[in-house]
Amino acid sequence: MSLSSKMSDILYLLFSKIINLYYRLENNSKSKLCIIGSKSKLYQEAKVINLQNNPSKIVIGNNSHIRGTLLIYPYGDGISIGDNSFVGEGSIIRAANKIEIGNDVLIAHNVTIIDTDSHELDAGERAESFKKMLKEGHPKQPGNVESKPIFIKDNVWISYNVGILKGVTIGEGAIVGAGSMVTKDVPAWTVVAGNPAHILKSNSGGGIILITNRLGVYRDAWYNKKFA
């Protein structure tokens, strides 16, 4: 092997180590902006923007994997994500009020979940507010911008390019089809799609999960009674 080839290999190894160190430091920095459970992971492309600088306002459960962006405004109750859930690359969850995501929830790529109008409805007020924000930064209070909490229950699957707007509850086991715009509540164990999203059919697989969950409750109750 020539000297130049050896030098190239050494430089490549050094560069790789520097890049890996950078990503580890970046990940540590992101982890300080939230509370993250056991075996959960913020991937390289993930972003955590905590405008309250309060880690308790962004809570991620156990074994959940985040590739998208979690953003909370300087006010509101923040974001909570349960266990065994996934947020895909390019997805963004923005909370000015409260967004609660349950266990075993799959959120595909390029999904937007936002619980606020973001701006005032009055044109003059909106223009003044924008100019003020450029000078002073993001407002510390919502003012006349409306927001309502979003609840996404357990076992929900949200496909790619979906939008979910303020005030929506997506019931347990529901499936939201690709490209949908969700503007109102989605009943449990249904499949919805479209703009605005509407019910296409029931999700019959829910019965199996419900039975399994109930059996688990009965099993735990029996175990506690027998061995407590």
C-alpha positions as CSV (number, residue, x, y, z in Angstrom):
1,M,0.0,0.0,0.0
2,S,1.4,3.4,-1.0
3,L,2.0,6.2,1.5
4,S,-0.7,8.4,-0.1
5,S,-3.2,5.5,0.2
6,K,-2.3,5.0,3.9
7,M,-2.7,8.8,4.6
8,S,-6.1,8.7,2.9
9,D,-7.3,5.8,5.1
10,I,-6.0,7.6,8.3
11,L,-7.7,10.9,7.3
12,Y,-11.0,9.0,6.6
13,L,-10.9,7.3,10.0
14,L,-10.2,10.6,11.7
15,F,-13.0,12.3,9.8
16,S,-15.4,9.5,10.7
17,K,-14.5,9.7,14.4
18,I,-15.0,13.5,14.4
19,I,-18.4,13.2,12.7
20,N,-19.5,10.5,15.1
21,L,-18.4,12.6,18.1
22,Y,-20.3,15.6,16.7
23,Y,-23.5,13.5,16.4
24,R,-23.1,12.1,19.9
25,L,-22.7,15.6,21.3
26,E,-25.7,16.8,19.3
27,N,-27.8,13.9,20.5
28,N,-26.8,14.6,24.1
29,S,-27.8,18.2,23.6
30,K,-31.3,17.2,22.2
31,S,-31.8,14.8,25.1
32,K,-31.3,17.6,27.6
33,L,-34.4,19.4,26.1
34,C,-36.8,16.5,26.9
35,I,-37.4,13.6,29.3
36,I,-36.7,10.4,27.4
37,G,-37.5,6.8,28.6
38,S,-35.5,3.6,28.5
39,K,-34.4,2.3,25.1
40,S,-36.0,5.4,23.3
41,K,-33.9,7.1,20.7
42,L,-33.6,10.6,19.1
43,Y,-32.1,9.9,15.7
44,Q,-29.6,12.1,13.9
45,E,-32.3,13.8,11.8
46,A,-34.5,14.4,14.8
47,K,-35.0,17.9,16.2
48,V,-36.2,19.0,19.6
49,I,-37.1,22.7,19.9
50,N,-38.1,23.5,23.5
51,L,-39.0,27.2,23.6
52,Q,-39.8,26.8,27.3
53,N,-36.4,25.4,28.2
54,N,-38.3,22.9,30.4
55,P,-37.5,19.3,29.7
56,S,-40.6,18.1,31.6
57,K,-42.8,19.7,28.8
58,I,-41.5,17.1,26.2
59,V,-41.9,13.6,27.6
60,I,-41.1,10.5,25.6
61,G,-41.9,7.0,27.0
62,N,-39.9,3.8,26.7
63,N,-38.7,2.2,23.5
64,S,-40.0,5.1,21.3
65,H,-38.1,6.3,18.2
66,I,-38.1,9.8,17.0
67,R,-36.9,10.9,13.5
68,G,-39.0,14.0,13.2
69,T,-39.3,17.4,14.9
70,L,-40.8,18.0,18.3
71,L,-41.5,21.7,19.0
72,I,-43.2,23.4,21.9
73,Y,-44.1,27.1,22.1
74,P,-43.1,29.3,25.1
75,Y,-46.5,28.5,26.6
76,G,-48.8,25.5,26.9
77,D,-48.6,22.0,28.3
78,G,-46.2,20.6,25.7
79,I,-45.9,17.1,24.1
80,S,-46.1,13.7,25.5
81,I,-45.4,10.4,23.6
82,G,-46.1,7.0,25.1
83,D,-44.2,3.7,24.8
84,N,-43.2,1.8,21.6
85,S,-44.2,4.7,19.4
86,F,-42.5,6.1,16.2
87,V,-42.3,9.6,14.6
88,G,-41.0,9.4,11.0
89,E,-38.5,11.6,9.2
90,G,-39.8,15.0,8.1
91,S,-42.8,14.9,10.5
92,I,-43.3,17.8,12.8
93,I,-45.3,18.0,16.0
94,R,-45.9,21.6,17.2
95,A,-47.6,22.2,20.5
96,A,-48.9,25.6,21.8
97,N,-51.5,23.9,23.9
98,K,-51.1,20.2,24.5
99,I,-50.5,17.2,22.2
100,E,-50.7,13.7,23.8
101,I,-49.7,10.6,21.8
102,G,-50.3,7.2,23.2
103,N,-48.6,3.8,23.2
104,D,-47.8,1.8,20.0
105,V,-48.5,4.7,17.7
106,L,-47.0,4.8,14.3
107,I,-46.6,8.2,12.6
108,A,-45.1,8.0,9.1
109,H,-42.9,10.6,7.4
110,N,-43.9,14.2,6.5
111,V,-46.8,14.3,8.9
112,T,-47.8,17.6,10.5
113,I,-49.6,17.7,13.8
114,I,-50.3,21.2,15.1
115,D,-52.7,22.3,17.9
116,T,-52.7,26.0,17.0
117,D,-53.8,28.4,14.3
118,S,-50.2,29.9,14.6
119,H,-51.4,33.4,13.6
120,E,-54.3,35.7,14.3
121,L,-57.3,35.6,12.0
122,D,-57.5,39.4,11.7
123,A,-55.2,40.6,8.9
124,G,-54.1,43.8,10.6
125,E,-53.4,42.2,13.9
126,R,-51.6,39.3,12.1
127,A,-49.3,41.7,10.3
128,E,-48.4,43.7,13.4
129,S,-47.8,40.5,15.4
130,F,-45.4,39.2,12.7
131,K,-43.4,42.5,12.7
132,K,-43.2,42.4,16.5
133,M,-42.0,38.8,16.4
134,L,-39.2,39.7,14.0
135,K,-38.0,42.3,16.5
136,E,-38.6,40.7,19.9
137,G,-38.8,36.9,19.1
138,H,-41.6,34.5,19.7
139,P,-44.4,35.9,21.9
140,K,-44.5,34.5,25.5
141,Q,-48.3,34.3,25.5
142,P,-50.8,33.1,22.8
143,G,-52.7,36.4,22.6
144,N,-55.6,36.1,20.2
145,V,-54.2,32.9,18.5
146,E,-56.6,30.0,19.1
147,S,-55.3,26.6,20.1
148,K,-56.9,23.4,21.3
149,P,-55.3,20.1,22.5
150,I,-54.8,17.1,20.3
151,F,-55.1,13.5,21.6
152,I,-53.9,10.5,19.6
153,K,-54.8,7.3,21.4
154,D,-53.0,3.9,21.6
155,N,-52.5,1.7,18.5
156,V,-53.1,4.5,16.0
157,W,-51.4,4.4,12.6
158,I,-51.0,7.7,10.7
159,S,-49.7,7.3,7.2
160,Y,-47.4,9.8,5.3
161,N,-48.2,13.4,4.3
162,V,-51.1,13.7,6.8
163,G,-52.1,16.9,8.5
164,I,-53.8,16.9,11.9
165,L,-55.3,20.2,13.1
166,K,-56.2,21.6,16.5
167,G,-58.9,20.1,18.8
168,V,-58.8,16.6,17.2
169,T,-59.0,13.3,19.0
170,I,-58.0,10.2,17.1
171,G,-59.5,7.2,18.7
172,E,-57.7,4.0,19.7
173,G,-56.7,1.7,16.8
174,A,-57.7,4.2,14.1
175,I,-55.8,4.4,10.7
176,V,-55.4,7.7,8.8
177,G,-54.7,7.2,5.1
178,A,-51.9,9.0,3.2
179,G,-52.4,12.6,2.3
180,S,-55.4,13.1,4.6
181,M,-56.3,16.3,6.4
182,V,-57.9,15.6,9.8
183,T,-60.1,18.4,11.0
184,K,-62.5,16.6,13.3
185,D,-62.5,13.6,15.7
186,V,-61.8,10.1,14.3
187,P,-63.7,7.3,16.0
188,A,-61.8,4.3,17.5
189,W,-61.1,1.4,15.2
190,T,-62.0,3.2,11.9
191,V,-60.1,3.9,8.7
192,V,-60.3,7.5,7.5
193,A,-58.9,9.3,4.4
194,G,-59.4,12.3,2.3
195,N,-59.4,16.1,2.6
196,P,-61.2,16.6,4.9
197,A,-60.8,13.1,6.3
198,H,-63.9,10.9,6.4
199,I,-64.6,7.3,7.5
200,L,-64.0,4.7,4.9
201,K,-64.6,1.6,6.9
202,S,-64.2,0.0,10.4
203,N,-60.9,-1.5,11.4
204,S,-61.9,-5.0,12.4
205,G,-58.4,-5.8,13.7
206,G,-59.3,-3.8,16.8
207,G,-61.3,-6.6,18.4
208,I,-58.2,-8.9,18.6
209,I,-56.2,-6.1,20.3
210,L,-59.0,-5.3,22.8
211,I,-59.4,-9.0,23.7
212,T,-55.6,-9.3,24.1
213,N,-55.5,-6.2,26.3
214,R,-58.4,-7.5,28.5
215,L,-56.8,-10.9,28.9
216,G,-53.7,-9.1,30.0
217,V,-55.6,-7.2,32.7
218,Y,-57.3,-10.4,33.9
219,R,-54.0,-12.2,34.0
220,D,-52.3,-9.4,36.0
221,A,-55.3,-9.3,38.4
222,W,-55.1,-13.1,38.9
223,Y,-51.3,-13.0,39.4
224,N,-51.5,-10.1,41.9
225,K,-54.2,-11.9,43.9
226,K,-52.4,-15.2,43.9
227,F,-48.9,-14.1,44.7
228,A,-49.3,-10.7,46.5
